[in-house]
Amino acid sequence: MELRRNPFKAAIGRMQRQVGLWVTLSDTLAVEMMATLGYDWLLLDTEHSPLDPILILPLLQAVAPYPSHPIVRPSCLDPAEIKKLLDLGAQTILIPMVNSAEEARLAVASVTYPPAGIRGVSGSTRASGFGAVQGYHARASEEICLLVQVETVAALERIEDIAAVPGVDGLFVGPADLAASLGYPGQPGHPEVRAAVCDAIRRIRAAGKPAGVLAVDPVLLAETVEAGAVFVSGEVDLGVLKRALVAGQGLALKA
């Protein structure tokens, strides 16, 4: 059995734009449907949703037959949690709240087997084809993609240092948390926040790494694309569902 390729890692390595959808729902049928829509990637989020590793597994299985690439965001920079998600078959991991090169190095170590890293070794996991992928432990890093989030003032001050850490494949800018860190909680569209987000993206690209963003404000999304964002999303599943239901005929019948 061959090691699964990671088309997302290859695409962002070429700076080829990848458009995705943020997923917080735990229903496998709904997530399977999302995987048929043509998005390049789906972000399965355990940081700000009820999802956890137990719920992530069936979602990975639901997405597997389709071209959309699953990215998994752990709740935090926790090597034990990251290890579990990798063993379940996640090949791309997005680590929230990475504020320094030291934390970025820990993230790299967490997705890398010894002697270069600290990822625990198991002989039979979904990631290794239950032991059928020959040389999996020696070659896993070839197809694992590590993305780190820079979403605080402290992280912005260290973008170049974080980007320079070997093994970091991309940097993601989080407008919502960055807005709070800048003193504008709940205002990701504030001019100062928008300027900081776009400046961060330009600096990430100047450092030679692909930049990513989630921006549900279409104006901000367009600005980030112009600034050079490579992996982008403008939608969160629950937000799309809510808008569709509010705009639908069901509530109109109450009038």
N, C-alpha and C positions, 0 to 999 in steps of 0.2 A: 504493500500500500504506500502511495506517494504522500509526501508532506503536502498538505493543502496550501495552495498559493494564496497570497493576500493581495487582491487586486487594488484595494484601497491604498495600501502602503506604496505599491508601485505607481499608482496614479498621482498621489500627492508628491512623491519623489520626483515626478516629472513636472510638478507644478500645474497639473491638469485639474481644473475645477471639479469638485465633487459636491453635489447638492444632497442634503440629507433632511431627515425628519426626526424630531425629538420625541421619544416614546416614554410615556409614564404609565400607560395602561398595562394591566397584568393578564388580560384576556388573550389567549393564544389565537383564537379565530380572528380577532380584530388586528392583532399584530401580523398574522399571516396575510391578511388582506392588505395591510400597509406595505408589505414586502412585494406585492404584485404591482405597485403603482409606478415603478420606474425610478424611485429615489436611488441614488448611488449608495447611500448608507442610512442606517437607522441607529439612533443612539438610544440604547436601553439604559435608563437612568436609575441607579439605586441611591443616589444622593438625595434627591428631592421627590421621592415617590415611595409607595409601599413596597416596591420591588426589593428583593434580596437574592442571594445566590440560589436559593431553592426555587424561587419563581423565575429566575433568569434562565435556568436550564430549559424548560419547555418553550420559552420564547426563542432561544437559540435554535432549538429543533424546528420550531415553526417557520423560522426565516431561512433555514438551511437550503431548501430546494430552489430558492429564488436568487436573482443576481444582487439584490440589495445586501450590502455588507454590514453585519452587526458590529457596532462599537459598544462596549460596556463601560459605564462610569461607576467605579466603586464609590462607597460613601465617603472615603477619605484615603489618604496615603497610608494604607495599612497593608504591610507585606503579606499577612496571613489571608486577608480577604482577597487581595490581588491574586495570590497563588491559587485559591479556590476557583476564581473566575477563569483563570487561564486553563486550569485542569478541566473545567467544564467545556472548553473549546473556544473561548473568546480569543481572537487573535489581535484585536486592536483594543487598547485600554486608554481611557481618558481620565487622568488623575486630577481631581479638583485641588484648588488652593496650594499650588506649588509656588513658594515665595523666595526661593534661593537656589543657587547651584547645588548646595549640599542636599536639599530636599529632592532636587532633580536627580542627583546621583543615587539617592535611596530608591527613587522610583525605577531607575534603570536597573539597579541591583534586584529589585523585587520581581522584574519580569525576565531575569536572566539566571540560568542555572550556574552553579559553581563550576569552576573556581572563580569565574568572573563576577558572579552574582550570588544571591541568597535564596533563589526560588527552590522550594523543596521538591525533591525528586520522588515521583511515583511511577511505577512500571506500567500501570494499566489505567488510563484515563480516556475520556472522550477526545481530548486534544491529541493524544497519540494513536487514535484509532483503536483504543483498548489494547495497545501494545503492538499493533500491526504495522505502524509506520517505522520502517527500519531507520535507525540512527536519529530518532526524533530528538532525544535529549541533546545531541551534539549540534543539531541543525535548527532547533525551534526558533532561535533568535532571528534567523533569516526572514521569517514570515511574521514575526510579532512586531506590531507597530505601537509605539509608545507616544501618546500625546499628553502634554501637561498644560494645565490651565494657569494663566497669569491673570489674576482678577483682583489684585489689591495694589495700593500705592507702592508698597514694599516690593512687590513683584515687578511692577513697571520700572522701578529704579534698577532692576537687575536683569532685564530682558536679555541683554547680550551675554551675560554670564550663564544664564539658564540655557539659552540657545546653543552655547558652545559645549555643553555637556555631551560627550559621545553616547549615543544610544537614544537620545531624544529625537524623535522623528518629526514632531510638529508642535507648535505652541498655539493654544486656543485662548482667545480673549473673551472673558465673561462680562458683558456690559452691566448686568444687574448687580453683581457683587462689587464690580469696580465703581459703580455709581454710589453704593453705600460707603465704600472705602474713601471716596472723594468727598463725602459729606452730603450726597444727594440721594438718600435711600428712596427707592421707588421711582426714581427719575432717570432711567437709562437714556432717555432722549434729551437730557439737559445738554446745552451746547458744550459745556466744559467736558462732560462725559463723552460725548460723541467725538470731540477733538482728541481726547486721550485714547479712545478705542482705535481710531484711525491712525494716530501716530504710533501706537503699539504695533499695529499690523505692518505699517511701513518699516519699522525697526526690525521686526521679525523677518520680513522678507530681505532686508538689507543684510541680515546675519546669515542668510542662505537657507532659511528653514521655511516650510509652508506655514501659513497662519490660518486659523480657523475662528469662526464666530457663530453665535446664535443671536439673531436680532429679529424680533417679531415686528418691530417698527420698520415698515418698508423703506422709509427714507434713510434710516440708519443702515439698513441692509445694503442699499444701493451705494452708500458712501463707503462701506467696508469693502465691497467688491471693487470699487474704483481704487481704493487704497491698496488692493492686492490680496485680499482674502482668498484662500484656495479651497478650503473645505467649509461650507457655509450651510446654515439652516435659517429659515424664516418662520418655521411653524413648530408648535408643540401640539401633540395629538389632542389633549383635553381642550386646549384653546380653540382648535378647529371645530371640535365637536360642539362646544358651547356656542360658538358663533353661528354654526349651522342650525342648531336647535332654536336659538333666539330668533333667527331670521326666518324660520320655517313657519308653516301655517298653524301648527298646534296652538301656540300662544295667541295667535290672531283670532282663533275661534272663541276666546274668552271675552273679546271686546264687545 
